[in-house]
């Protein structure tokens, strides 16, 4: 009976310690990074009262909702083989959207069995196609490997 309890405890302990591992979940920011967009008015970084961003991610246009009192937003880019992503920007519900096209080349990088492959974006170039509330665009860092640096400035 003594050995039976020991064997049961051994199996319970070994099953608890063998659960999970570092490669089970991609949780430490190793996935495909998003593009950081900041806002300027008169050449200076500004906080917008409200902004609504839409992104054409290939299969559909995704609405990211209204953001209030922000100086920056993060927008995902397409992960298919398209060389560009179109984003639409509104600062009020009554106005038409401004359209910005972000052109880039992609590079796939293997991360781990849990995360799989992530996309890095290089040679970023942004073009304002429909100016409304957005008057012009300024290029920031021209590649995306993480979400730390600003890649695009929208001038209002």
C-alpha positions in Angstrom: 0.0 0.0 0.0 2.9 2.3 0.8 4.3 1.8 -2.7 0.9 2.3 -4.3 0.6 5.8 -2.8 4.2 6.6 -3.9 3.4 5.5 -7.5 0.2 7.5 -7.6 2.0 10.6 -6.3 4.8 10.1 -8.8 2.3 10.0 -11.7 0.5 13.1 -10.5 3.7 15.0 -10.0 5.1 14.0 -13.4 1.9 14.9 -15.2 1.7 18.3 -13.6 5.4 19.1 -14.4 5.1 17.9 -18.0 2.2 20.1 -18.9 2.9 23.1 -21.1 6.0 24.4 -22.6 7.6 27.5 -24.1 6.6 26.5 -27.7 2.9 25.9 -26.9 1.8 29.6 -27.2 3.2 32.6 -29.0 2.7 35.2 -26.3 5.9 37.2 -26.1 5.4 39.5 -29.1 7.0 37.2 -31.6 4.0 37.4 -34.1 3.7 39.6 -37.1 4.1 43.2 -36.0 1.6 45.9 -36.7 2.4 49.4 -38.2 2.6 52.3 -35.7 0.9 55.5 -37.0 1.2 58.8 -35.2 -0.5 62.1 -35.9 0.8 65.6 -36.5 -0.8 69.1 -36.7 1.4 72.0 -37.8 4.5 69.7 -37.8 4.1 68.7 -34.1 2.9 65.4 -32.6 -0.7 65.9 -31.6 -3.4 64.1 -29.7 -6.6 63.6 -31.7 -10.0 63.8 -30.1 -11.3 61.0 -32.2 -10.2 58.9 -35.1 -11.6 55.8 -36.9 -9.4 53.5 -38.9 -10.4 50.9 -41.4 -7.9 48.5 -43.2 -8.4 46.5 -46.3 -6.8 43.2 -45.2 -7.7 41.3 -48.4 -10.7 39.3 -47.6 -12.6 42.2 -46.1 -12.3 45.8 -44.8 -11.8 45.6 -41.0 -13.2 48.4 -38.9 -11.0 49.1 -35.8 -13.6 51.4 -34.3 -13.3 54.9 -32.8 -10.2 55.7 -30.8 -10.6 58.7 -28.4 -7.8 61.0 -27.2 -4.9 59.1 -28.9 -1.5 60.2 -30.4 -0.9 56.9 -32.1 -2.6 53.7 -33.3 -1.4 50.3 -34.4 -2.7 48.9 -37.6 -2.0 45.4 -38.9 -1.0 45.0 -42.6 -1.9 42.3 -45.0 -0.2 38.9 -44.4 -0.9 37.5 -47.9 1.4 38.1 -50.9 -0.2 41.5 -51.7 2.5 44.3 -52.1 0.2 46.9 -50.4 -2.4 47.6 -47.8 -5.1 50.3 -48.0 -6.2 52.1 -44.9 -9.0 54.6 -44.5 -9.1 57.3 -41.8 -12.0 59.4 -40.5 -12.0 62.0 -37.7 -15.7 62.6 -37.7 -18.8 60.5 -38.6 -20.0 63.1 -41.1 -16.9 63.3 -43.3 -15.6 61.0 -46.1 -12.6 58.8 -45.4 -9.1 59.7 -46.4 -7.3 56.8 -48.1 -3.7 55.9 -47.7 -1.9 53.1 -49.5 1.1 51.5 -47.8 3.4 49.8 -50.3 6.0 47.3 -49.0 7.9 44.1 -49.6 7.5 41.2 -47.2 10.0 38.8 -45.6 8.9 35.6 -43.8 10.8 34.5 -40.8 10.4 31.2 -38.9 9.9 31.9 -35.2 9.0 28.6 -33.4 6.7 25.6 -33.6 4.0 27.4 -31.6 4.3 30.8 -33.4 5.1 29.5 -36.8 6.1 32.1 -39.4 5.9 35.9 -38.9 6.1 38.6 -41.6 8.4 41.5 -41.5 7.8 44.4 -43.8 10.5 46.3 -45.7 10.8 49.2 -48.1 7.6 50.9 -46.7 6.3 53.7 -48.8 3.0 55.5 -48.1 0.9 57.4 -50.6 -2.1 59.6 -49.8 -4.7 58.7 -52.5 -7.8 60.5 -51.2 -7.1 63.5 -49.0 -10.0 64.7 -46.8 -9.1 65.2 -43.1 -5.6 63.9 -43.7 -3.7 66.6 -45.6 -0.4 64.7 -46.2 1.7 61.7 -45.0 5.3 61.6 -43.7 7.4 58.5 -43.8 8.9 57.3 -40.5 11.0 54.1 -40.2 10.8 52.3 -43.5 10.7 48.8 -42.2 8.6 46.9 -39.6 10.3 44.3 -37.4 8.6 45.2 -34.1 6.1 47.8 -32.9 8.5 50.2 -31.2 9.2 52.8 -33.9 6.7 55.0 -35.8 6.4 54.0 -39.4 3.9 56.7 -40.6 2.9 60.2 -39.6 -0.5 61.5 -40.7 -0.7 65.3 -41.0 -4.0 67.0 -40.3 
